Amino acid sequence: MRPARLTPAVHRLVALDQHHRPPIGRLSEAQVRTLTQVAIRPAAFEQRVSAPLAIRALARGAGAARAVPILARLLGARAAAPPTRIAAARELALIGTAEAERALLRRTRVEDPHVRRAVLRALGSIGGPAALRALTRMREPADPAARRRLLFARALIAHRHGLEGASLPPVEGEPRRPEQIGDRTTLTAVLESVAATAKDRERLRGSTFGIRLAPRAIRLLCGRAERTVFFNRELDPSRMAVRLRKRPWVLGLIVSWTSERRLAGVKHIILTTPEDDGVRVDIVRRDGRRTYTGRATVDGGTLQFTITDTERPATAPTYVTGHLTARGIVLDRVAVSGRRIGVRPTVALLPPTRSRALVPDSVGKGDYPWR
């Protein structure tokens, strides 16, 4: 059978050798049908095409009502390559409707471990109380990475909606003293203006984990690395000290930047949990692994905090104390190592497929800089 050929407009959206892709506009019915076929059988076409890129185009150009059933079918297709199914889960999370949530909930028990982790991550990003109840009933997977994702998904939903009983179990920070940390680097925190924050927000790609972002962000400079902290809009600094003690919260997001600050993606999520006479603070990677932990207390209306690194592979020894005011974060004592201790864990790669990669290089350097 002769391979099918794409129209130029569709080819520009899904070709692997395309370096500059046009914006995804409203797709016609014919384009939706073609892109669905690309997602299902990329090898059936004459050109070298990407199933994940086809899914991305469908999710953003077909409209939620049309796209969700297609993505749900692809997510559940056992014959589809894992990168295709993972892309479907990711785009369902970005659509974020009730129908998208239900489609993800139907696939929490898929056999492929990579796809299962993607489903759990997506549900953590958009799930509501009903999703939390379903995930609470779910048996913990044998796969450690999937188990960590399940625990983190439950915690994200609970913190987003202020629900008790699903926080991450406490972990101890490393008992370091500042004077024990050698090879130190600098750490500064600067409150950005509303205009600068708005520009940074426009460059942020991917999920905001169900929170609305505050109008002003904090710019963190640690040595040569730059991060931006976007806070939860519901936690205005003037009321944060009181509100943090009332319920669990997703306090904010820490994002990393591509070169020249073109695009940003979420690197860590900040969770807070009321605890005794204070608040536990956990800084968690998107895969559910905690990198930093600490504690915050209220003293005369001022929120004071201490953050340290956790015991993990390739940790950067850290000890930071400070306090939060309406004018931003004041760092009182900083000891951050410029070197990591230990060995980074080996990354498990997906099996090779005809679609070549979860996200082709031409997209990875643009739309998804945090991978």
Secondary structure, DSSP 8 states (H G I E B T S, - for coil): ---B---HHHHHHHBTT-SS--------HHHHHHHHHHHH-GGGBSS-B-HHHHHHHHHHHS-HHHHHHHHHHHHT-TTS-HHHHHHHHHHHHHH--HHHHHHHHTTTT-S-HHHHHHHHHHHHHH--HHHHHHHHHS---SSHHHHHHHHHHHHHHHHHHT-SS-------B----GGG--SEE-EEEEE--HHHHHHHHHHEES--TT--B-S--EEEEETTEEEEEEEBTTS-HHHHHHHTTTS-EEEEEEEEE-GGG--EEEEEEEEEEEETTEEEEEEEETTS-EEEEEEEEEETTEEEEEEEEBS-TTB--EEEEEEEETTEEEEEEEEEESS-BS-----------TT-SSS-HHHHTTT-TT-
